[in-house]
Amino acid sequence: MRITLPSGTACEIDKSVINPKMGLVIAPDIFGLRTLYDDLVKRLATEWKMVVCAVEPFANLELGPEIEPRFAAVSSLDDEKHLRDLHEAADALGATEVGLIGFCMGGMYCFKSACSDRFKKIVSFYGMITIPDAWKSPTQGEPLEYLAAKNTDRVLAIIGGKDHYTPAADVAELAKLNVRLQIYPDAEHAFAHDASRPAHRAQDAADAFSRAESWLVG
């Protein structure tokens, strides 16, 4: 069901699991909350036995379904406010331990969230390791700078070997910071979380989600 965080940001939450293993916050991709994430929240709650909450990244913005206005709006996002929303979502779950998982742009915010002690474990699915030029702004910090602060041992980065958003040089920087890497050599961007996308790879996706679960509960 939908809830509103104290900040005013919308979330999809499922707290139906009795005696959950832990809590899980989801940072969605650039298209934000939609049926895909309603279904993912329910699926992960059921299959992983967790209480789960997905957070709308574009709070109070009416952007529509097209990619262009959303891509243009990323530079207006404020790291401090979005990381606050992820924390408030963790609080809403009421779990002692909470993990964080994110996809694409949300995966980028997973890297940024490593500087916080709030999350037990973090999984970034093909998150941007460096800020794309069109997204750079005074309110957008570099993921590698956040990661360099601390808690890199809590982060699993799931990466497609053919993803132009995560070039080899950037992946090498993650390795220097001792981030755990899981690379799928033939996968492109967004290969795992949306079966309707042309880049989807069912076998790699299943393996990646299995590894994500193991990392979070380990």
N, CA, C and O of each residue as an XYZ file, in Angstrom:
872
protein
N       0.839     -1.184      0.000
C       0.000      0.000      0.000
C       0.880      1.241      0.000
O       2.052      1.181      0.369
N       0.310      2.360     -0.414
C       1.030      3.623     -0.422
C       0.974      4.268      0.964
O      -0.059      4.267      1.634
N       2.120      4.819      1.367
C       2.179      5.646      2.565
C       2.927      6.927      2.199
O       3.530      7.029      1.131
N       2.875      7.886      3.096
C       3.625      9.125      2.936
C       4.599      9.260      4.088
O       4.204      9.186      5.251
N       5.861      9.458      3.772
C       6.885      9.630      4.793
C       6.724     10.987      5.474
O       6.024     11.850      4.943
N       7.354     11.205      6.639
C       7.293     12.521      7.281
C       7.746     13.657      6.378
O       7.293     14.791      6.537
N       8.634     13.370      5.432
C       9.105     14.396      4.493
C       8.057     14.760      3.456
O       8.186     15.778      2.775
N       7.003     13.927      3.327
C       5.987     14.132      2.311
C       6.168     13.262      1.082
O       5.359     13.326      0.157
N       7.213     12.455      1.055
C       7.512     11.601     -0.088
C       6.684     10.322     -0.040
O       6.492      9.737      1.026
N       6.194      9.891     -1.203
C       5.369      8.684     -1.297
C       6.236      7.428     -1.306
O       7.356      7.430     -1.816
N       5.695      6.359     -0.731
C       6.348      5.053     -0.716
C       5.306      3.968     -0.932
O       4.125      4.148     -0.634
N       5.762      2.847     -1.453
C       4.968      1.618     -1.480
C       5.551      0.693     -0.428
O       6.754      0.430     -0.434
N       4.707      0.189      0.484
C       5.201     -0.587      1.613
C       4.410     -1.869      1.778
O       3.205     -1.906      1.525
N       5.095     -2.920      2.203
C       4.457     -4.197      2.536
C       5.049     -4.689      3.848
O       6.216     -5.072      3.918
N       4.210     -4.670      4.896
C       4.629     -5.138      6.224
C       3.819     -6.344      6.644
O       3.584     -6.564      7.832
N       3.392     -7.127      5.660
C       2.492     -8.245      5.951
C       3.207     -9.472      6.496
O       2.565    -10.348      7.076
N       4.518     -9.555      6.322
C       5.246    -10.745      6.753
C       5.340    -10.787      8.272
O       5.723     -9.804      8.907
N       4.991    -11.918      8.842
C       5.112    -12.125     10.287
C       6.522    -12.614     10.589
O       7.033    -13.511      9.918
N       7.143    -12.025     11.596
C       8.519    -12.365     11.975
C       9.484    -12.254     10.783
O      10.138    -13.235     10.428
N       9.575    -11.084     10.173
C      10.456    -10.917      9.010
C      11.927    -11.091      9.375
O      12.341    -10.848     10.509
N      12.702    -11.520      8.378
C      14.146    -11.662      8.584
C      14.791    -10.305      8.838
O      15.702    -10.182      9.656
N      14.308     -9.289      8.129
C      14.856     -7.938      8.219
C      13.968     -7.003      7.413
O      12.981     -7.437      6.819
N      14.313     -5.733      7.393
C      13.641     -4.777      6.539
C      14.455     -4.513      5.288
O      15.668     -4.722      5.266
N      13.775     -4.051      4.242
C      14.446     -3.762      2.975
C      13.849     -2.506      2.354
O      12.640     -2.427      2.136
N      14.699     -1.529      2.070
C      14.305     -0.324      1.347
C      14.750     -0.474     -0.101
O      15.868     -0.912     -0.372
N      13.868     -0.107     -1.030
C      14.172     -0.148     -2.459
C      14.261      1.274     -2.995
O      13.362      2.085     -2.776
N      15.356      1.573     -3.703
C      15.518      2.843     -4.411
C      15.251      2.588     -5.896
O      16.084      1.973     -6.561
N      14.131      3.035     -6.428
C      13.753      2.719     -7.808
C      14.625      3.397     -8.857
O      15.454      4.256     -8.557
N      14.404      2.977    -10.095
C      15.070      3.576    -11.243
C      14.459      4.940    -11.566
O      13.619      5.446    -10.821
N      14.881      5.518    -12.663
C      14.504      6.887    -13.007
C      13.002      7.048    -13.260
O      12.497      8.170    -13.227
N      12.283      5.959    -13.510
C      10.845      6.054    -13.761
C      10.023      6.029    -12.474
O       8.804      6.190    -12.523
N      10.665      5.831    -11.332
C      10.010      5.984    -10.049
C       8.991      4.902     -9.720
O       8.947      3.845    -10.349
N       8.174      5.200     -8.716
C       7.150      4.253     -8.277
C       6.124      4.036     -9.381
O       5.647      4.980    -10.012
N       5.803      2.771     -9.593
C       4.801      2.383    -10.587
C       4.458      0.927    -10.325
O       4.947      0.341     -9.360
N       3.635      0.342    -11.161
C       3.191     -1.036    -10.933
C       4.360     -1.997    -10.802
O       4.304     -2.933    -10.005
N       5.419     -1.779    -11.573
C       6.599     -2.631    -11.484
C       7.112     -2.728    -10.053
O       7.454     -3.814     -9.585
N       7.165     -1.593     -9.358
C       7.688     -1.593     -7.996
C       6.648     -2.032     -6.973
O       7.004     -2.608     -5.945
N       5.381     -1.773     -7.232
C       4.347     -2.352     -6.376
C       4.497     -3.869     -6.355
O       4.450     -4.498     -5.298
N       4.678     -4.443     -7.545
C       4.821     -5.892     -7.656
C       6.130     -6.380     -7.031
O       6.160     -7.429     -6.387
N       7.212     -5.616     -7.221
C       8.509     -6.027     -6.671
C       8.498     -5.986     -5.147
O       9.042     -6.878     -4.495
N       7.886     -4.962     -4.585
C       7.774     -4.878     -3.132
C       7.048     -6.108     -2.592
O       7.501     -6.737     -1.636
N       5.931     -6.440     -3.207
C       5.160     -7.602     -2.755
C       5.944     -8.896     -2.946
O       5.938     -9.766     -2.076
N       6.619     -9.017     -4.093
C       7.351    -10.253     -4.383
C       8.506    -10.471     -3.416
O       8.684    -11.571     -2.893
N       9.287     -9.428     -3.178
C      10.425     -9.593     -2.280
C       9.970     -9.805     -0.840
O      10.593    -10.561     -0.095
N       8.890     -9.143     -0.449
C       8.353     -9.394      0.893
C       7.964    -10.856      1.050
O       8.256    -11.481      2.069
N       7.302    -11.395      0.028
C       6.824    -12.784      0.099
C       7.957    -13.785     -0.017
O       8.050    -14.717      0.781
N       8.830    -13.595     -1.019
C       9.867    -14.581     -1.289
C      11.041    -14.486     -0.324
O      11.624    -15.504      0.050
N      11.388    -13.271      0.077
C      12.551    -13.097      0.949
C      12.168    -12.993      2.420
O      13.042    -12.919      3.284
N      10.880    -12.988      2.711
C      10.394    -12.920      4.095
C      10.916    -11.667      4.804
O      11.494    -11.739      5.888
N      10.696    -10.530      4.166
C      11.122     -9.246      4.699
C       9.961     -8.260      4.680
O       8.987     -8.453      3.953
N      10.067     -7.211      5.476
C       9.190     -6.054      5.310
C       9.906     -5.108      4.345
O      11.106     -4.867      4.479
N       9.164     -4.574      3.371
C       9.800     -3.919      2.231
C       9.112     -2.588      1.929
O       7.892     -2.463      2.041
N       9.921     -1.595      1.543
C       9.385     -0.284      1.205
C      10.166      0.287      0.028
O      11.396      0.302      0.057
N       9.469      0.759     -1.013
C      10.094      1.412     -2.162
C       9.771      2.904     -2.120
O       8.638      3.291     -1.834
N      10.769      3.738     -2.403
C      10.675      5.183     -2.206
C      10.639      5.920     -3.547
O      11.472      5.675     -4.419
N       9.679      6.814     -3.700
C       9.607      7.646     -4.909
C      10.799      8.610     -4.957
O      10.979      9.395     -4.027
N      11.612      8.571     -6.011
C      12.774      9.464     -6.059
C      12.452     10.910     -6.410
O      13.176     11.819     -6.007
N      11.371     11.133     -7.159
C      11.030     12.488     -7.608
C       9.847     13.016     -6.803
O       8.748     13.182     -7.330
N      10.082     13.270     -5.547
C       9.008     13.729     -4.668
C       8.476     15.077     -5.130
O       9.239     16.000     -5.418
N       7.153     15.172     -5.193
C       6.465     16.427     -5.495
C       6.726     16.951     -6.902
O       6.518     18.136     -7.164
N       7.180     16.089     -7.812
C       7.365     16.474     -9.198
C       6.423     15.666    -10.083
O       6.305     14.452     -9.919
N       5.759     16.327    -11.013
C       4.875     15.655    -11.960
C       5.607     15.569    -13.295
O       5.615     16.533    -14.061
N       6.217     14.432    -13.576
C       7.103     14.315    -14.733
C       6.541     13.473    -15.866
O       7.045     13.543    -16.986
N       5.515     12.684    -15.605
C       4.962     11.839    -16.652
C       5.842     10.633    -16.937
O       6.871     10.443    -16.287
N       5.441      9.814    -17.910
C       6.119      8.541    -18.154
C       7.323      8.607    -19.090
O       8.050      7.621    -19.208
N       7.556      9.725    -19.751
C       8.629      9.800    -20.740
C       9.989      9.983    -20.076
O      10.085     10.582    -19.005
N      11.036      9.468    -20.710
C      12.366      9.498    -20.131
C      12.993     10.887    -20.148
O      13.719     11.235    -19.216
N      12.737     11.689    -21.177
C      13.458     12.959    -21.344
C      13.266     13.913    -20.165
O      14.262     14.401    -19.631
N      12.030     14.204    -19.730
C      11.896     15.125    -18.591
C      12.456     14.550    -17.302
O      12.922     15.294    -16.438
N      12.413     13.253    -17.169
C      12.969     12.631    -15.972
C      14.496     12.735    -15.968
O      15.106     13.068    -14.952
N      15.090     12.447    -17.107
C      16.542     12.553    -17.216
C      16.991     13.985    -16.900
O      17.989     14.202    -16.212
N      16.228     14.956    -17.420
C      16.572     16.355    -17.187
C      16.397     16.763    -15.733
O      17.065     17.686    -15.266
N      15.505     16.084    -15.009
C      15.198     16.468    -13.631
C      16.189     15.927    -12.615
O      16.200     16.384    -11.472
N      17.018     14.970    -12.995
C      17.909     14.341    -12.008
C      18.853     15.364    -11.388
O      19.143     15.294    -10.194
N      19.328     16.301    -12.177
C      20.259     17.291    -11.629
C      19.618     18.162    -10.547
O      20.322     18.781     -9.749
N      18.278     18.210    -10.520
C      17.590     19.010     -9.506
C      17.401     18.258     -8.192
O      17.022     18.853     -7.183
N      17.664     16.958     -8.203
C      17.524     16.188     -6.973
C      18.627     16.567     -5.992
O      19.748     16.898     -6.380
N      18.279     16.507     -4.722
C      19.200     16.895     -3.655
C      19.588     15.637     -2.878
O      18.733     14.978     -2.285
N      20.876     15.309     -2.887
C      21.328     14.108     -2.186
C      20.860     14.077     -0.739
O      20.372     13.053     -0.259
N      21.009     15.195     -0.049
C      20.652     15.220      1.361
C      19.187     14.853      1.575
O      18.860     14.098      2.491
N      18.309     15.384      0.735
C      16.879     15.110      0.888
C      16.544     13.669      0.508
O      15.746     13.018      1.181
N      17.153     13.171     -0.571
C      16.812     11.813     -0.995
C      17.370     10.780     -0.021
O      16.695      9.794      0.278
N      18.569     10.981      0.471
C      19.106     10.049      1.466
C      18.289     10.099      2.751
O      18.122      9.080      3.421
N      17.779     11.282      3.097
C      16.855     11.388      4.234
C      15.612     10.538      3.997
O      15.154      9.843      4.904
N      15.060     10.590      2.774
C      13.872      9.794      2.469
C      14.150      8.299      2.619
O      13.311      7.559      3.131
N      15.313      7.860      2.177
C      15.660      6.445      2.318
C      15.754      6.058      3.791
O      15.365      4.951      4.165
N      16.261      6.948      4.621
C      16.330      6.695      6.055
C      14.925      6.650      6.667
O      14.622      5.781      7.485
N      14.075      7.598      6.259
C      12.714      7.605      6.793
C      11.953      6.343      6.386
O      11.141      5.828      7.154
N      12.214      5.853      5.186
C      11.599      4.602      4.756
C      12.074      3.445      5.618
O      11.284      2.571      5.976
N      13.361      3.433      5.956
C      13.888      2.394      6.848
C      13.190      2.459      8.201
O      12.840      1.426      8.772
N      12.991      3.653      8.705
C      12.306      3.806      9.996
C      10.867      3.302      9.918
O      10.361      2.703     10.867
N      10.204      3.549      8.772
C       8.800      3.150      8.617
C       8.616      1.644      8.664
O       7.529      1.162      8.981
N       9.654      0.905      8.356
C       9.553     -0.553      8.341
C       9.516     -1.140      9.746
O       8.981     -2.230      9.948
N      10.075     -0.434     10.710
C      10.041     -0.903     12.086
C      10.884     -2.131     12.349
O      10.635     -2.848     13.318
N      11.874     -2.394     11.512
C      12.737     -3.565     11.661
C      14.044     -3.174     12.339
O      14.526     -2.052     12.183
N      14.609     -4.110     13.091
C      15.872     -3.841     13.774
C      17.002     -3.661     12.778
O      17.819     -2.751     12.918
N      17.051     -4.529     11.770
C      18.054     -4.446     10.727
C      17.385     -4.157      9.395
O      16.352     -4.742      9.071
N      17.975     -3.256      8.626
C      17.396     -2.859      7.338
C      18.492     -2.852      6.283
O      19.583     -2.327      6.505
N      18.186     -3.442      5.129
C      19.070     -3.392      3.980
C      18.530     -2.423      2.942
O      17.402     -1.940      3.041
N      19.366     -2.149      1.938
C      18.999     -1.221      0.861
C      19.367     -1.840     -0.467
O      20.458     -2.386     -0.630
N      18.446     -1.752     -1.421
C      18.682     -2.256     -2.769
C      18.163     -1.216     -3.752
O      17.124     -0.600     -3.515
N      18.880     -1.017     -4.852
C      18.445     -0.008     -5.811
C      18.837     -0.369     -7.226
O      19.740     -1.173     -7.456
N      18.137      0.242     -8.171
C      18.280     -0.102     -9.582
C      18.549      1.160    -10.412
O      17.851      2.165    -10.277
N      19.567      1.089    -11.266
C      19.898      2.207    -12.156
C      20.181      3.464    -11.327
O      21.122      3.469    -10.534
N      19.393      4.519    -11.492
C      19.595      5.709    -10.684
C      19.511      5.380     -9.197
O      20.268      5.921     -8.391
N      18.588      4.490     -8.839
C      18.490      4.057     -7.454
C      19.734      3.319     -6.990
O      20.113      3.399     -5.821
N      20.370      2.596     -7.912
C      21.631      1.947     -7.584
C      22.723      2.968     -7.300
O      23.587      2.741     -6.453
N      22.684      4.090     -8.005
C      23.620      5.185     -7.724
C      23.422      5.705     -6.310
O      24.388      5.982     -5.600
N      22.159      5.834     -5.904
C      21.897      6.296     -4.543
C      22.264      5.242     -3.502
O      22.511      5.580     -2.344
N      22.302      3.994     -3.893
C      22.823      2.966     -2.988
C      24.289      3.219     -2.690
O      24.715      3.127     -1.539
N      25.065      3.538     -3.719
C      26.472      3.864     -3.492
C      26.593      5.063     -2.551
O      27.422      5.062     -1.641
N      25.772      6.073     -2.770
C      25.850      7.270     -1.933
C      25.446      6.976     -0.485
O      25.929      7.623      0.444
N      24.565      6.002     -0.304
C      24.083      5.684      1.034
C      25.084      4.901      1.860
O      24.878      4.700      3.057
N      26.168      4.455      1.236
C      27.166      3.695      1.986
C      27.818      4.525      3.078
O      28.363      3.970      4.032
N      27.771      5.848      2.952
C      28.382      6.697      3.969
C      27.589      6.682      5.275
O      28.076      7.167      6.296
N      26.386      6.136      5.254
C      25.530      6.062      6.430
C      25.658      4.700      7.100
O      25.902      3.689      6.442
N      25.489      4.692      8.414
C      25.490      3.427      9.156
C      24.087      2.827      9.253
O      23.906      1.802      9.911
N      23.096      3.439      8.615
C      21.703      3.011      8.795
C      21.426      1.647      8.187
O      20.563      0.918      8.677
N      22.150      1.285      7.116
C      21.813      0.061      6.392
C      22.832     -1.041      6.667
O      24.041     -0.843      6.549
N      22.305     -2.204      7.036
C      23.160     -3.348      7.347
C      23.975     -3.769      6.139
O      25.189     -3.947      6.233
N      23.307     -3.927      5.000
C      23.939     -4.300      3.744
C      23.263     -3.531      2.615
O      22.109     -3.116      2.730
N      24.003     -3.347      1.518
C      23.524     -2.558      0.382
C      23.810     -3.318     -0.908
O      24.891     -3.883     -1.078
N      22.829     -3.328     -1.819
C      23.029     -3.923     -3.143
C      22.678     -2.889     -4.205
O      21.549     -2.401     -4.264
N      23.649     -2.564     -5.036
C      23.431     -1.635     -6.151
C      23.364     -2.426     -7.450
O      24.349     -3.031     -7.873
N      22.194     -2.414     -8.076
C      22.053     -3.012     -9.398
C      22.369     -1.945    -10.441
O      21.616     -0.985    -10.602
N      23.473     -2.113    -11.138
C      23.918     -1.244    -12.235
C      23.737      0.249    -11.947
O      23.248      1.008    -12.784
N      24.146      0.647    -10.735
C      24.122      2.059    -10.381
C      25.271      2.824    -11.023
O      26.357      2.278    -11.218
N      25.029      4.074    -11.347
C      26.075      4.912    -11.934
C      27.177      5.134    -10.910
O      26.912      5.536     -9.777
N      28.399      4.874    -11.310
C      29.550      4.985    -10.419
C      30.097      6.404    -10.428
O      30.606      6.887     -9.417
N      29.994      7.056    -11.553
C      30.286      8.486    -11.657
C      29.048      9.181    -12.230
O      28.294      8.589    -13.001
N      28.851     10.436    -11.845
C      27.658     11.175    -12.257
C      27.721     11.480    -13.756
O      28.695     12.082    -14.207
N      26.718     11.085    -14.537
C      26.677     11.523    -15.943
C      26.711     13.045    -16.034
O      26.158     13.736    -15.178
N      27.359     13.559    -17.067
C      27.537     15.012    -17.187
C      26.221     15.775    -17.087
O      26.168     16.839    -16.471
N      25.166     15.242    -17.684
C      23.881     15.948    -17.693
C      23.236     16.011    -16.309
O      22.313     16.796    -16.095
N      23.707     15.200    -15.379
C      23.132     15.164    -14.040
C      23.922     15.972    -13.027
O      23.467     16.149    -11.896
N      25.074     16.459    -13.398
C      25.929     17.137    -12.426
C      25.303     18.454    -11.971
O      24.766     19.220    -12.771
N      25.391     18.689    -10.668
C      24.865     19.921    -10.087
C      25.430     20.049     -8.678
O      26.013     19.097     -8.158
N      25.265     21.214     -8.054
C      25.758     21.388     -6.680
C      25.099     20.458     -5.666
O      25.652     20.238     -4.588
N      23.924     19.908     -5.991
C      23.226     19.029     -5.044
C      23.446     17.544     -5.340
O      22.878     16.686     -4.665
N      24.273     17.240     -6.352
C      24.568     15.860     -6.705
C      26.048     15.575     -6.440
O      26.918     16.026     -7.184
N      26.323     14.821     -5.371
C      27.693     14.437     -5.076
C      28.102     13.194     -5.846
O      27.253     12.418     -6.286
N      29.399     13.010     -6.006
C      29.907     11.848     -6.731
C      29.797     10.582     -5.881
O      30.204     10.583     -4.719
N      29.252      9.506     -6.447
C      29.133      8.257     -5.699
C      30.458      7.772     -5.116
O      30.496      7.304     -3.979
N      31.530      7.879     -5.871
C      32.828      7.391     -5.379
C      33.286      8.172     -4.155
O      33.943      7.608     -3.280
N      32.955      9.451     -4.076
C      33.331     10.237     -2.910
C      32.551      9.788     -1.675
O      33.107      9.717     -0.579
N      31.264      9.486     -1.852
C      30.488      8.943     -0.738
C      31.040      7.590     -0.312
O      31.190      7.322      0.880
N      31.342      6.740     -1.286
C      31.849      5.414     -0.986
C      33.191      5.462     -0.267
O      33.472      4.620      0.586
N      34.004      6.430     -0.605
C      35.327      6.513     -0.002
C      35.262      6.815      1.490
O      36.242      6.608      2.206
N      34.110      7.307      1.970
C      34.000      7.700      3.370
C      34.075      6.488      4.303
O      34.865      6.477      5.247
N      33.247      5.463      4.036
C      33.251      4.277      4.900
C      32.229      3.270      4.395
O      31.461      3.550      3.475
N      32.232      2.100      5.009
C      31.234      1.040      4.819
C      31.245      0.406      3.433
O      30.237     -0.170      3.022
N      32.349      0.493      2.705
C      32.371     -0.161      1.396
C      32.248     -1.673      1.514
O      31.833     -2.339      0.566
N      32.604     -2.214      2.665
C      32.490     -3.668      2.857
C      31.041     -4.117      2.964
O      30.768     -5.317      2.979
N      30.114     -3.178      3.037
C      28.687     -3.512      3.104
C      28.032     -3.538      1.720
O      26.857     -3.885      1.602
N      28.778     -3.176      0.676
C      28.177     -2.909     -0.636
C      28.502     -4.009     -1.637
O      29.660     -4.383     -1.823
N      27.450     -4.519     -2.277
C      27.566     -5.422     -3.416
C      27.118     -4.664     -4.654
O      26.001     -4.147     -4.693
N      27.976     -4.591     -5.664
C      27.644     -3.933     -6.929
C      27.420     -4.987     -7.999
O      28.330     -5.742     -8.340
N      26.205     -5.035     -8.526
C      25.840     -5.956     -9.607
C      25.895     -5.172    -10.916
O      25.204     -4.165    -11.077
N      26.720     -5.641    -11.844
C      27.077     -4.836    -13.008
C      27.020     -5.668    -14.279
O      27.418     -6.833    -14.295
N      26.517     -5.051    -15.347
C      26.563     -5.668    -16.665
C      27.856     -5.295    -17.376
O      28.246     -4.127    -17.407
N      28.513     -6.290    -17.943
C      29.788     -6.047    -18.603
C      29.694     -5.154    -19.824
O      30.703     -4.595    -20.256
N      28.491     -5.004    -20.395
C      28.293     -4.166    -21.575
C      27.468     -2.910    -21.261
O      26.874     -2.310    -22.157
N      27.438     -2.527    -20.003
C      26.655     -1.369    -19.566
C      27.479     -0.094    -19.747
O      28.523      0.063    -19.116
N      27.016      0.812    -20.604
C      27.775      2.039    -20.845
C      27.763      2.975    -19.653
O      28.583      3.890    -19.588
N      26.846      2.770    -18.698
C      26.822      3.601    -17.493
C      27.861      3.153    -16.455
O      28.151      3.889    -15.511
N      28.411      1.966    -16.625
C      29.421      1.465    -15.688
C      30.645      0.978    -16.465
O      30.915     -0.223    -16.499
N      31.380      1.890    -17.085
C      32.547      1.496    -17.874
C      33.623      0.852    -17.002
O      33.641      1.013    -15.782
N      34.506      0.128    -17.655
C      35.515     -0.657    -16.944
C      36.373      0.199    -16.015
O      36.730     -0.240    -14.922
N      36.702      1.408    -16.441
C      37.532      2.273    -15.600
C      36.826      2.628    -14.292
O      37.461      2.707    -13.240
N      35.506      2.843    -14.363
C      34.746      3.139    -13.144
C      34.639      1.906    -12.255
O      34.749      2.005    -11.033
N      34.428      0.759    -12.864
C      34.348     -0.483    -12.089
C      35.672     -0.729    -11.371
O      35.681     -1.207    -10.236
N      36.779     -0.409    -12.017
C      38.090     -0.564    -11.379
C      38.208      0.309    -10.129
O      38.861     -0.076     -9.159
N      37.575      1.482    -10.154
C      37.591      2.347     -8.975
C      36.796      1.729     -7.829
O      37.181      1.851     -6.666
N      35.691      1.067     -8.156
C      34.946      0.344     -7.119
C      35.818     -0.746     -6.498
O      35.826     -0.926     -5.280
N      36.546     -1.465     -7.339
C      37.408     -2.538     -6.846
C      38.471     -1.992     -5.896
O      38.803     -2.633     -4.899
N      39.002     -0.817     -6.202
C      40.012     -0.208     -5.329
C      39.451      0.098     -3.947
O      40.183      0.103     -2.957
N      38.144      0.354     -3.887
C      37.490      0.668     -2.620
C      36.983     -0.583     -1.902
O      36.334     -0.490     -0.860
N      37.283     -1.750     -2.468
C      36.896     -3.037     -1.859
C      35.388     -3.263     -1.838
O      34.871     -3.981     -0.983
N      34.685     -2.642     -2.789
C      33.279     -2.986     -2.994
C      33.216     -4.388     -3.596
O      34.008     -4.720     -4.478
N      32.278     -5.214     -3.123
C      32.101     -6.547     -3.704
C      31.477     -6.413     -5.089
O      30.461     -5.735     -5.247
N      32.069     -7.045     -6.084
C      31.596     -6.938     -7.457
C      31.034     -8.263     -7.952
O      31.607     -9.324     -7.702
N      29.921     -8.193     -8.647
C      29.372     -9.338     -9.371
C      29.068     -8.859    -10.784
O      28.125     -8.098    -11.001
N      29.872     -9.307    -11.739
C      29.784     -8.815    -13.107
C      29.214     -9.896    -14.022
O      29.641    -11.050    -13.981
N      28.249     -9.506    -14.842
C      27.657    -10.393    -15.841
C      28.159     -9.922    -17.209
O      27.655     -8.934    -17.742
N      29.137    -10.612    -17.776
C      29.893    -10.094    -18.921
C      29.053     -9.685    -20.125
O      29.384     -8.707    -20.796
N      27.982    -10.405    -20.414
C      27.202    -10.141    -21.622
C      25.980     -9.264    -21.380
O      25.193     -9.030    -22.297
N      25.816     -8.783    -20.161
C      24.616     -8.028    -19.810
C      24.794     -6.541    -20.068
O      25.878     -5.985    -19.889
N      23.701     -5.910    -20.494
C      23.663     -4.470    -20.680
C      22.975     -3.820    -19.474
O      22.639     -4.492    -18.499
N      22.775     -2.508    -19.559
C      22.155     -1.782    -18.456
C      20.730     -2.288    -18.207
O      19.986     -2.583    -19.142
N      20.371     -2.380    -16.917
C      19.002     -2.724    -16.506
C      18.583     -4.103    -16.980
O      17.469     -4.279    -17.473
N      19.461     -5.078    -16.837
C      19.178     -6.421    -17.345
C      18.368     -7.280    -16.388
O      17.956     -8.379    -16.759
N      18.124     -6.807    -15.157
C      17.597     -7.728    -14.149
C      16.194     -7.432    -13.632
O      15.438     -8.372    -13.392
N      15.812     -6.170    -13.449
C      14.629     -5.894    -12.628
C      13.337     -5.695    -13.408
O      12.264     -5.625    -12.807
N      13.415     -5.604    -14.731
C      12.210     -5.340    -15.519
C      12.194     -6.280    -16.720
O      12.915     -6.073    -17.696
N      11.369     -7.306    -16.636
C      11.340     -8.337    -17.681
C      10.830     -7.815    -19.019
O      10.999     -8.481    -20.040
N      10.209     -6.638    -19.036
C       9.680     -6.098    -20.290
C      10.749     -5.381    -21.113
O      10.514     -5.046    -22.274
N      11.895     -5.149    -20.534
C      12.941     -4.410    -21.246
C      13.695     -5.322    -22.208
O      13.901     -6.496    -21.900
N      14.110     -4.811    -23.364
C      14.871     -5.640    -24.315
C      16.171     -6.174    -23.735
O      16.652     -7.226    -24.155
N      16.742     -5.455    -22.771
C      18.017     -5.874    -22.180
C      17.868     -6.992    -21.159
O      18.868     -7.521    -20.673
N      16.633     -7.359    -20.826
C      16.425     -8.341    -19.763
C      17.063     -9.682    -20.103
O      16.956    -10.177    -21.224
N      17.731    -10.257    -19.103
C      18.373    -11.565    -19.237
C      17.894    -12.418    -18.069
O      18.371    -12.265    -16.945
N      16.961    -13.305    -18.335
C      16.257    -14.022    -17.268
C      17.206    -14.811    -16.372
O      17.085    -14.764    -15.148
N      18.142    -15.532    -16.968
C      19.041    -16.355    -16.158
C      19.962    -15.498    -15.305
O      20.143    -15.768    -14.117
N      20.541    -14.471    -15.904
C      21.397    -13.573    -15.138
C      20.601    -12.849    -14.059
O      21.099    -12.646    -12.951
N      19.365    -12.458    -14.376
C      18.530    -11.765    -13.403
C      18.254    -12.651    -12.196
O      18.360    -12.201    -11.055
N      17.906    -13.896    -12.442
C      17.626    -14.822    -11.343
C      18.860    -15.005    -10.473
O      18.765    -15.019     -9.246
N      20.004    -15.142    -11.103
C      21.247    -15.307    -10.346
C      21.558    -14.051     -9.540
O      21.968    -14.138     -8.383
N      21.366    -12.883    -10.150
C      21.672    -11.631     -9.469
C      20.771    -11.424     -8.250
O      21.252    -11.019     -7.192
N      19.485    -11.695     -8.385
C      18.587    -11.542     -7.248
C      18.909    -12.553     -6.151
O      18.801    -12.234     -4.967
N      19.302    -13.760     -6.527
C      19.692    -14.749     -5.526
C      20.921    -14.284     -4.751
O      20.981    -14.415     -3.528
N      21.893    -13.744     -5.469
C      23.098    -13.234     -4.812
C      22.776    -12.020     -3.938
O      23.352    -11.853     -2.863
N      21.867    -11.188     -4.399
C      21.461    -10.027     -3.609
C      20.840    -10.449     -2.280
O      21.167     -9.899     -1.228
N      19.951    -11.422     -2.338
C      19.328    -11.906     -1.109
C      20.372    -12.467     -0.147
O      20.361    -12.153      1.043
N      21.259    -13.287     -0.661
C      22.294    -13.891      0.183
C      23.169    -12.812      0.825
O      23.533    -12.914      1.997
N      23.502    -11.787      0.053
C      24.326    -10.701      0.586
C      23.597     -9.947      1.696
O      24.186     -9.629      2.728
N      22.330     -9.669      1.482
C      21.566     -8.875      2.455
C      21.410     -9.599      3.785
O      21.537     -8.984      4.844
N      21.141    -10.869      3.741
C      20.880    -11.602      4.988
C      22.146    -12.183      5.602
O      22.118    -12.655      6.738
N      23.255    -12.156      4.870
C      24.490    -12.759      5.348
C      25.163    -11.975      6.468
O      26.217    -12.382      6.959
